[in-house]
Amino acid sequence: KKPLDVKKPGDLGVDVTPRLKVLKTTEPAARKAGIKVETAAELVAKLKDEAGVI
């Protein structure tokens, strides 16, 4: 096998210093539980009546 050359980013002229700063992180809001439907017709009815999507 050929020997593997190990190079650093500076050897290739690449700047790897971080350019972004994390100001803060927060957890996402809690989601309510989903529902299960038995048939496609029931799904369409729920989307139409409750969610107002269709």
mmCIF file of the N, C-alpha and C atoms, coordinates in Angstrom:
data_MODEL
# 
_entry.id   MODEL 
# 
loop_
_atom_site.group_PDB 
_atom_site.id 
_atom_site.type_symbol 
_atom_site.label_atom_id 
_atom_site.label_alt_id 
_atom_site.label_comp_id 
_atom_site.label_asym_id 
_atom_site.label_entity_id 
_atom_site.label_seq_id 
_atom_site.pdbx_PDB_ins_code 
_atom_site.Cartn_x 
_atom_site.Cartn_y 
_atom_site.Cartn_z 
_atom_site.occupancy 
_atom_site.B_iso_or_equiv 
_atom_site.pdbx_formal_charge 
_atom_site.auth_seq_id 
_atom_site.auth_comp_id 
_atom_site.auth_asym_id 
_atom_site.auth_atom_id 
_atom_site.pdbx_PDB_model_num 
ATOM 1   N N  . LYS A 1 1  ? 0.827   -1.181 0.000  1.00 0.00 ? 1  LYS A N  1 
ATOM 2   C CA . LYS A 1 1  ? 0.000   0.000  0.000  1.00 0.00 ? 1  LYS A CA 1 
ATOM 3   C C  . LYS A 1 1  ? 0.873   1.247  0.000  1.00 0.00 ? 1  LYS A C  1 
ATOM 4   N N  . LYS A 1 2  ? 0.329   2.294  -0.611 1.00 0.00 ? 2  LYS A N  1 
ATOM 5   C CA . LYS A 1 2  ? 1.040   3.563  -0.622 1.00 0.00 ? 2  LYS A CA 1 
ATOM 6   C C  . LYS A 1 2  ? 0.859   4.254  0.726  1.00 0.00 ? 2  LYS A C  1 
ATOM 7   N N  . PRO A 1 3  ? 1.869   4.983  1.152  1.00 0.00 ? 3  PRO A N  1 
ATOM 8   C CA . PRO A 1 3  ? 1.705   5.731  2.396  1.00 0.00 ? 3  PRO A CA 1 
ATOM 9   C C  . PRO A 1 3  ? 0.716   6.887  2.185  1.00 0.00 ? 3  PRO A C  1 
ATOM 10  N N  . LEU A 1 4  ? -0.042  7.165  3.208  1.00 0.00 ? 4  LEU A N  1 
ATOM 11  C CA . LEU A 1 4  ? -1.053  8.208  3.140  1.00 0.00 ? 4  LEU A CA 1 
ATOM 12  C C  . LEU A 1 4  ? -0.456  9.516  3.646  1.00 0.00 ? 4  LEU A C  1 
ATOM 13  N N  . ASP A 1 5  ? -0.465  10.546 2.792  1.00 0.00 ? 5  ASP A N  1 
ATOM 14  C CA . ASP A 1 5  ? 0.058   11.848 3.191  1.00 0.00 ? 5  ASP A CA 1 
ATOM 15  C C  . ASP A 1 5  ? -0.977  12.572 4.044  1.00 0.00 ? 5  ASP A C  1 
ATOM 16  N N  . VAL A 1 6  ? -0.563  13.021 5.209  1.00 0.00 ? 6  VAL A N  1 
ATOM 17  C CA . VAL A 1 6  ? -1.446  13.771 6.099  1.00 0.00 ? 6  VAL A CA 1 
ATOM 18  C C  . VAL A 1 6  ? -1.112  15.245 5.942  1.00 0.00 ? 6  VAL A C  1 
ATOM 19  N N  . LYS A 1 7  ? -2.124  16.025 5.544  1.00 0.00 ? 7  LYS A N  1 
ATOM 20  C CA . LYS A 1 7  ? -1.912  17.456 5.351  1.00 0.00 ? 7  LYS A CA 1 
ATOM 21  C C  . LYS A 1 7  ? -2.896  18.230 6.204  1.00 0.00 ? 7  LYS A C  1 
ATOM 22  N N  . LYS A 1 8  ? -2.473  19.402 6.612  1.00 0.00 ? 8  LYS A N  1 
ATOM 23  C CA . LYS A 1 8  ? -3.324  20.284 7.393  1.00 0.00 ? 8  LYS A CA 1 
ATOM 24  C C  . LYS A 1 8  ? -3.989  21.281 6.450  1.00 0.00 ? 8  LYS A C  1 
ATOM 25  N N  . PRO A 1 9  ? -5.147  21.827 6.844  1.00 0.00 ? 9  PRO A N  1 
ATOM 26  C CA . PRO A 1 9  ? -5.831  22.792 5.974  1.00 0.00 ? 9  PRO A CA 1 
ATOM 27  C C  . PRO A 1 9  ? -4.950  23.991 5.621  1.00 0.00 ? 9  PRO A C  1 
ATOM 28  N N  . GLY A 1 10 ? -4.105  24.428 6.545  1.00 0.00 ? 10 GLY A N  1 
ATOM 29  C CA . GLY A 1 10 ? -3.213  25.554 6.272  1.00 0.00 ? 10 GLY A CA 1 
ATOM 30  C C  . GLY A 1 10 ? -2.222  25.257 5.163  1.00 0.00 ? 10 GLY A C  1 
ATOM 31  N N  . ASP A 1 11 ? -1.832  23.980 5.013  1.00 0.00 ? 11 ASP A N  1 
ATOM 32  C CA . ASP A 1 11 ? -0.910  23.596 3.947  1.00 0.00 ? 11 ASP A CA 1 
ATOM 33  C C  . ASP A 1 11 ? -1.533  23.811 2.572  1.00 0.00 ? 11 ASP A C  1 
ATOM 34  N N  . LEU A 1 12 ? -2.864  23.740 2.513  1.00 0.00 ? 12 LEU A N  1 
ATOM 35  C CA . LEU A 1 12 ? -3.571  23.884 1.242  1.00 0.00 ? 12 LEU A CA 1 
ATOM 36  C C  . LEU A 1 12 ? -4.137  25.290 1.050  1.00 0.00 ? 12 LEU A C  1 
ATOM 37  N N  . GLY A 1 13 ? -3.852  26.188 1.985  1.00 0.00 ? 13 GLY A N  1 
ATOM 38  C CA . GLY A 1 13 ? -4.329  27.560 1.868  1.00 0.00 ? 13 GLY A CA 1 
ATOM 39  C C  . GLY A 1 13 ? -5.793  27.733 2.224  1.00 0.00 ? 13 GLY A C  1 
ATOM 40  N N  . VAL A 1 14 ? -6.313  26.852 3.084  1.00 0.00 ? 14 VAL A N  1 
ATOM 41  C CA . VAL A 1 14 ? -7.720  26.913 3.470  1.00 0.00 ? 14 VAL A CA 1 
ATOM 42  C C  . VAL A 1 14 ? -7.816  27.475 4.890  1.00 0.00 ? 14 VAL A C  1 
ATOM 43  N N  . ASP A 1 15 ? -8.705  28.465 5.061  1.00 0.00 ? 15 ASP A N  1 
ATOM 44  C CA . ASP A 1 15 ? -8.932  29.054 6.380  1.00 0.00 ? 15 ASP A CA 1 
ATOM 45  C C  . ASP A 1 15 ? -10.110 28.345 7.032  1.00 0.00 ? 15 ASP A C  1 
ATOM 46  N N  . VAL A 1 16 ? -9.895  27.702 8.171  1.00 0.00 ? 16 VAL A N  1 
ATOM 47  C CA . VAL A 1 16 ? -10.957 26.940 8.829  1.00 0.00 ? 16 VAL A CA 1 
ATOM 48  C C  . VAL A 1 16 ? -11.409 27.575 10.144 1.00 0.00 ? 16 VAL A C  1 
ATOM 49  N N  . THR A 1 17 ? -11.102 28.854 10.339 1.00 0.00 ? 17 THR A N  1 
ATOM 50  C CA . THR A 1 17 ? -11.557 29.506 11.565 1.00 0.00 ? 17 THR A CA 1 
ATOM 51  C C  . THR A 1 17 ? -13.064 29.712 11.496 1.00 0.00 ? 17 THR A C  1 
ATOM 52  N N  . PRO A 1 18 ? -13.766 29.559 12.617 1.00 0.00 ? 18 PRO A N  1 
ATOM 53  C CA . PRO A 1 18 ? -15.223 29.721 12.602 1.00 0.00 ? 18 PRO A CA 1 
ATOM 54  C C  . PRO A 1 18 ? -15.615 31.161 12.271 1.00 0.00 ? 18 PRO A C  1 
ATOM 55  N N  . ARG A 1 19 ? -16.629 31.298 11.409 1.00 0.00 ? 19 ARG A N  1 
ATOM 56  C CA . ARG A 1 19 ? -17.089 32.626 11.014 1.00 0.00 ? 19 ARG A CA 1 
ATOM 57  C C  . ARG A 1 19 ? -18.474 32.938 11.562 1.00 0.00 ? 19 ARG A C  1 
ATOM 58  N N  . LEU A 1 20 ? -19.114 31.981 12.191 1.00 0.00 ? 20 LEU A N  1 
ATOM 59  C CA . LEU A 1 20 ? -20.432 32.185 12.772 1.00 0.00 ? 20 LEU A CA 1 
ATOM 60  C C  . LEU A 1 20 ? -20.341 32.078 14.284 1.00 0.00 ? 20 LEU A C  1 
ATOM 61  N N  . LYS A 1 21 ? -21.224 32.786 14.954 1.00 0.00 ? 21 LYS A N  1 
ATOM 62  C CA . LYS A 1 21 ? -21.235 32.772 16.410 1.00 0.00 ? 21 LYS A CA 1 
ATOM 63  C C  . LYS A 1 21 ? -22.639 32.394 16.868 1.00 0.00 ? 21 LYS A C  1 
ATOM 64  N N  . VAL A 1 22 ? -22.753 31.401 17.732 1.00 0.00 ? 22 VAL A N  1 
ATOM 65  C CA . VAL A 1 22 ? -24.047 30.981 18.266 1.00 0.00 ? 22 VAL A CA 1 
ATOM 66  C C  . VAL A 1 22 ? -24.394 31.911 19.417 1.00 0.00 ? 22 VAL A C  1 
ATOM 67  N N  . LEU A 1 23 ? -25.504 32.636 19.263 1.00 0.00 ? 23 LEU A N  1 
ATOM 68  C CA . LEU A 1 23 ? -25.908 33.577 20.302 1.00 0.00 ? 23 LEU A CA 1 
ATOM 69  C C  . LEU A 1 23 ? -26.673 32.892 21.415 1.00 0.00 ? 23 LEU A C  1 
ATOM 70  N N  . LYS A 1 24 ? -27.639 32.032 21.047 1.00 0.00 ? 24 LYS A N  1 
ATOM 71  C CA . LYS A 1 24 ? -28.373 31.274 22.048 1.00 0.00 ? 24 LYS A CA 1 
ATOM 72  C C  . LYS A 1 24 ? -29.080 30.111 21.372 1.00 0.00 ? 24 LYS A C  1 
ATOM 73  N N  . THR A 1 25 ? -29.424 29.123 22.158 1.00 0.00 ? 25 THR A N  1 
ATOM 74  C CA . THR A 1 25 ? -30.208 27.998 21.666 1.00 0.00 ? 25 THR A CA 1 
ATOM 75  C C  . THR A 1 25 ? -31.394 27.807 22.595 1.00 0.00 ? 25 THR A C  1 
ATOM 76  N N  . THR A 1 26 ? -32.524 27.424 22.017 1.00 0.00 ? 26 THR A N  1 
ATOM 77  C CA . THR A 1 26 ? -33.726 27.179 22.807 1.00 0.00 ? 26 THR A CA 1 
ATOM 78  C C  . THR A 1 26 ? -34.379 25.896 22.324 1.00 0.00 ? 26 THR A C  1 
ATOM 79  N N  . GLU A 1 27 ? -35.116 25.261 23.212 1.00 0.00 ? 27 GLU A N  1 
ATOM 80  C CA . GLU A 1 27 ? -35.845 24.055 22.835 1.00 0.00 ? 27 GLU A CA 1 
ATOM 81  C C  . GLU A 1 27 ? -37.099 24.448 22.073 1.00 0.00 ? 27 GLU A C  1 
ATOM 82  N N  . PRO A 1 28 ? -37.515 23.625 21.117 1.00 0.00 ? 28 PRO A N  1 
ATOM 83  C CA . PRO A 1 28 ? -38.751 23.937 20.399 1.00 0.00 ? 28 PRO A CA 1 
ATOM 84  C C  . PRO A 1 28 ? -39.965 23.777 21.311 1.00 0.00 ? 28 PRO A C  1 
ATOM 85  N N  . ALA A 1 29 ? -41.047 24.435 20.927 1.00 0.00 ? 29 ALA A N  1 
ATOM 86  C CA . ALA A 1 29 ? -42.280 24.348 21.717 1.00 0.00 ? 29 ALA A CA 1 
ATOM 87  C C  . ALA A 1 29 ? -42.816 22.918 21.681 1.00 0.00 ? 29 ALA A C  1 
ATOM 88  N N  . ALA A 1 30 ? -43.474 22.519 22.757 1.00 0.00 ? 30 ALA A N  1 
ATOM 89  C CA . ALA A 1 30 ? -44.036 21.167 22.837 1.00 0.00 ? 30 ALA A CA 1 
ATOM 90  C C  . ALA A 1 30 ? -45.183 21.029 21.842 1.00 0.00 ? 30 ALA A C  1 
ATOM 91  N N  . ARG A 1 31 ? -45.278 19.870 21.224 1.00 0.00 ? 31 ARG A N  1 
ATOM 92  C CA . ARG A 1 31 ? -46.338 19.610 20.255 1.00 0.00 ? 31 ARG A CA 1 
ATOM 93  C C  . ARG A 1 31 ? -47.394 18.728 20.883 1.00 0.00 ? 31 ARG A C  1 
ATOM 94  N N  . LYS A 1 32 ? -48.631 18.926 20.453 1.00 0.00 ? 32 LYS A N  1 
ATOM 95  C CA . LYS A 1 32 ? -49.682 18.055 20.967 1.00 0.00 ? 32 LYS A CA 1 
ATOM 96  C C  . LYS A 1 32 ? -49.645 16.725 20.220 1.00 0.00 ? 32 LYS A C  1 
ATOM 97  N N  . ALA A 1 33 ? -50.214 15.710 20.833 1.00 0.00 ? 33 ALA A N  1 
ATOM 98  C CA . ALA A 1 33 ? -50.186 14.365 20.260 1.00 0.00 ? 33 ALA A CA 1 
ATOM 99  C C  . ALA A 1 33 ? -51.026 14.307 18.992 1.00 0.00 ? 33 ALA A C  1 
ATOM 100 N N  . GLY A 1 34 ? -50.631 13.470 18.075 1.00 0.00 ? 34 GLY A N  1 
ATOM 101 C CA . GLY A 1 34 ? -51.377 13.287 16.837 1.00 0.00 ? 34 GLY A CA 1 
ATOM 102 C C  . GLY A 1 34 ? -52.528 12.310 17.017 1.00 0.00 ? 34 GLY A C  1 
ATOM 103 N N  . ILE A 1 35 ? -53.296 12.129 15.952 1.00 0.00 ? 35 ILE A N  1 
ATOM 104 C CA . ILE A 1 35 ? -54.412 11.181 15.993 1.00 0.00 ? 35 ILE A CA 1 
ATOM 105 C C  . ILE A 1 35 ? -54.228 10.166 14.881 1.00 0.00 ? 35 ILE A C  1 
ATOM 106 N N  . LYS A 1 36 ? -54.819 9.008  15.064 1.00 0.00 ? 36 LYS A N  1 
ATOM 107 C CA . LYS A 1 36 ? -54.781 7.969  14.042 1.00 0.00 ? 36 LYS A CA 1 
ATOM 108 C C  . LYS A 1 36 ? -56.172 7.829  13.451 1.00 0.00 ? 36 LYS A C  1 
ATOM 109 N N  . VAL A 1 37 ? -56.226 7.649  12.145 1.00 0.00 ? 37 VAL A N  1 
ATOM 110 C CA . VAL A 1 37 ? -57.506 7.443  11.473 1.00 0.00 ? 37 VAL A CA 1 
ATOM 111 C C  . VAL A 1 37 ? -57.482 6.079  10.803 1.00 0.00 ? 37 VAL A C  1 
ATOM 112 N N  . GLU A 1 38 ? -58.648 5.498  10.654 1.00 0.00 ? 38 GLU A N  1 
ATOM 113 C CA . GLU A 1 38 ? -58.742 4.150  10.089 1.00 0.00 ? 38 GLU A CA 1 
ATOM 114 C C  . GLU A 1 38 ? -58.814 4.156  8.564  1.00 0.00 ? 38 GLU A C  1 
ATOM 115 N N  . THR A 1 39 ? -59.519 5.127  7.985  1.00 0.00 ? 39 THR A N  1 
ATOM 116 C CA . THR A 1 39 ? -59.743 5.112  6.539  1.00 0.00 ? 39 THR A CA 1 
ATOM 117 C C  . THR A 1 39 ? -59.344 6.443  5.925  1.00 0.00 ? 39 THR A C  1 
ATOM 118 N N  . ALA A 1 40 ? -59.197 6.416  4.605  1.00 0.00 ? 40 ALA A N  1 
ATOM 119 C CA . ALA A 1 40 ? -58.876 7.637  3.875  1.00 0.00 ? 40 ALA A CA 1 
ATOM 120 C C  . ALA A 1 40 ? -60.030 8.625  3.953  1.00 0.00 ? 40 ALA A C  1 
ATOM 121 N N  . ALA A 1 41 ? -61.255 8.125  3.954  1.00 0.00 ? 41 ALA A N  1 
ATOM 122 C CA . ALA A 1 41 ? -62.422 9.000  4.039  1.00 0.00 ? 41 ALA A CA 1 
ATOM 123 C C  . ALA A 1 41 ? -62.439 9.751  5.372  1.00 0.00 ? 41 ALA A C  1 
ATOM 124 N N  . GLU A 1 42 ? -62.076 9.068  6.433  1.00 0.00 ? 42 GLU A N  1 
ATOM 125 C CA . GLU A 1 42 ? -62.020 9.705  7.747  1.00 0.00 ? 42 GLU A CA 1 
ATOM 126 C C  . GLU A 1 42 ? -60.918 10.771 7.772  1.00 0.00 ? 42 GLU A C  1 
ATOM 127 N N  . LEU A 1 43 ? -59.803 10.477 7.122  1.00 0.00 ? 43 LEU A N  1 
ATOM 128 C CA . LEU A 1 43 ? -58.707 11.436 7.033  1.00 0.00 ? 43 LEU A CA 1 
ATOM 129 C C  . LEU A 1 43 ? -59.149 12.690 6.289  1.00 0.00 ? 43 LEU A C  1 
ATOM 130 N N  . VAL A 1 44 ? -59.807 12.506 5.156  1.00 0.00 ? 44 VAL A N  1 
ATOM 131 C CA . VAL A 1 44 ? -60.277 13.645 4.368  1.00 0.00 ? 44 VAL A CA 1 
ATOM 132 C C  . VAL A 1 44 ? -61.276 14.464 5.173  1.00 0.00 ? 44 VAL A C  1 
ATOM 133 N N  . ALA A 1 45 ? -62.172 13.800 5.893  1.00 0.00 ? 45 ALA A N  1 
ATOM 134 C CA . ALA A 1 45 ? -63.165 14.505 6.701  1.00 0.00 ? 45 ALA A CA 1 
ATOM 135 C C  . ALA A 1 45 ? -62.494 15.338 7.791  1.00 0.00 ? 45 ALA A C  1 
ATOM 136 N N  . LYS A 1 46 ? -61.492 14.778 8.454  1.00 0.00 ? 46 LYS A N  1 
ATOM 137 C CA . LYS A 1 46 ? -60.796 15.515 9.513  1.00 0.00 ? 46 LYS A CA 1 
ATOM 138 C C  . LYS A 1 46 ? -60.015 16.692 8.932  1.00 0.00 ? 46 LYS A C  1 
ATOM 139 N N  . LEU A 1 47 ? -59.372 16.493 7.796  1.00 0.00 ? 47 LEU A N  1 
ATOM 140 C CA . LEU A 1 47 ? -58.640 17.587 7.166  1.00 0.00 ? 47 LEU A CA 1 
ATOM 141 C C  . LEU A 1 47 ? -59.585 18.700 6.728  1.00 0.00 ? 47 LEU A C  1 
ATOM 142 N N  . LYS A 1 48 ? -60.746 18.322 6.274  1.00 0.00 ? 48 LYS A N  1 
ATOM 143 C CA . LYS A 1 48 ? -61.722 19.294 5.782  1.00 0.00 ? 48 LYS A CA 1 
ATOM 144 C C  . LYS A 1 48 ? -62.394 20.042 6.930  1.00 0.00 ? 48 LYS A C  1 
ATOM 145 N N  . ASP A 1 49 ? -62.879 19.313 7.930  1.00 0.00 ? 49 ASP A N  1 
ATOM 146 C CA . ASP A 1 49 ? -63.682 19.916 8.988  1.00 0.00 ? 49 ASP A CA 1 
ATOM 147 C C  . ASP A 1 49 ? -62.842 20.524 10.113 1.00 0.00 ? 49 ASP A C  1 
ATOM 148 N N  . GLU A 1 50 ? -61.872 19.782 10.613 1.00 0.00 ? 50 GLU A N  1 
ATOM 149 C CA . GLU A 1 50 ? -61.136 20.232 11.794 1.00 0.00 ? 50 GLU A CA 1 
ATOM 150 C C  . GLU A 1 50 ? -59.942 21.117 11.445 1.00 0.00 ? 50 GLU A C  1 
ATOM 151 N N  . ALA A 1 51 ? -59.148 20.689 10.477 1.00 0.00 ? 51 ALA A N  1 
ATOM 152 C CA . ALA A 1 51 ? -57.929 21.429 10.170 1.00 0.00 ? 51 ALA A CA 1 
ATOM 153 C C  . ALA A 1 51 ? -58.180 22.573 9.194  1.00 0.00 ? 51 ALA A C  1 
ATOM 154 N N  . GLY A 1 52 ? -59.225 22.466 8.398  1.00 0.00 ? 52 GLY A N  1 
ATOM 155 C CA . GLY A 1 52 ? -59.523 23.507 7.418  1.00 0.00 ? 52 GLY A CA 1 
ATOM 156 C C  . GLY A 1 52 ? -58.508 23.569 6.292  1.00 0.00 ? 52 GLY A C  1 
ATOM 157 N N  . VAL A 1 53 ? -57.887 22.450 5.999  1.00 0.00 ? 53 VAL A N  1 
ATOM 158 C CA . VAL A 1 53 ? -56.859 22.405 4.965  1.00 0.00 ? 53 VAL A CA 1 
ATOM 159 C C  . VAL A 1 53 ? -57.471 22.235 3.582  1.00 0.00 ? 53 VAL A C  1 
ATOM 160 N N  . ILE A 1 54 ? -58.462 21.397 3.495  1.00 0.00 ? 54 ILE A N  1 
ATOM 161 C CA . ILE A 1 54 ? -59.068 21.104 2.190  1.00 0.00 ? 54 ILE A CA 1 
ATOM 162 C C  . ILE A 1 54 ? -60.327 21.918 2.020  1.00 0.00 ? 54 ILE A C  1 
# 
